[in-house]
Amino acid sequence: MPLYFAYGSNMDVAAMAARCPASRPLGPARLPRHRLLINSDGYATVVREPRGEVHGLLFDLALPDIPALDRYEGIARGLYVKVTQPVITGQGPRRALVYIARSSTPGVAKPGYLEGVIAAAEAAGLPARYVASLKLLGAPPRPGGVRL
């Protein structure tokens, strides 16, 4: 079974259990050399950032669950693509599937989306500093277009 690194709404263990009932969460992991952003579609994605890291939840993804996850992520519609990336776990580096949005144009989160991501990050026990950075993604823009 492949490993899957969730960094957005799929960190919600209950929602993932409904979408992918044969898969199971393994624990926190991080994706080095990337940063999280909300794209113009209103959803989370990751983009390359040499000094960045994205925290998330690693899943043991059951093969029969992959088509459902692909549908949820909009693979056929071209919303996301799948790549394999190294992630860091408590047991060391592992290779995992990561869904990355085709659009990396910054945008504003869909209503309620970011709140769910933050709640899932807190439930997963991700570092408080990282959770605080997620909350800043939803901050209103300051004059001149700069987020707080």
Secondary structure, 3 states (H helix, E strand, C coil): CCEEEECCHHHCHHHHHHHCCCCEEEEEEEEEEEEEEEECCCCEEEEEEEEEEEEEEEEECCHHHHHHHHHHCCCCCCCEEEEEEEEEECCEEEEEEEEEECCCCECCCCCCHHHHHHHHHHHCCCCHHHHHHHHHHCCCECCCCCEC
